[in-house]
């Protein structure tokens, strides 16, 4: 087992079928499956990384996005430091529901850091939400960053998780100094 200084609990939030599980699978195992399997409750994953010279454990919690799991989800927020709030760039409704996800995150974990992730950018011909709309939404809603990813091709997937880890690390080390 790897020695590390911090464990950062990071949630993946967003509507069902936006690609949260696919993002985690790409980041952890470098794999992609086009078959959709709904997450029931929560799936935990871990990956060790060195960020700015500090060894950390990124503890990733893939949270079910369907409405029927909302009451169960609240328990998963405890101790979370960050979240990748994810939408599907080809499904405007998943983008429009982001305010609800952000409200839930900030209600359950008031100091949580958020990064907005527009997933499925490999489907450019089906795009329904522009890059500019995503970037503007992230800025207006206090997200520490915005990135578009493709779990299918792997584009920007590691960058999304590492940006979140770096933001949390900077915050934690600032508080301890």
Beta strands, then each sheet from edge to edge (+ up, - down):
strand 1: 6-13
strand 2: 42-51
strand 3: 54-63
strand 4: 82-88
strand 5: 113-119
strand 6: 145-148
sheet 1: 2+ 3- 1- 4- 5- 6-
end
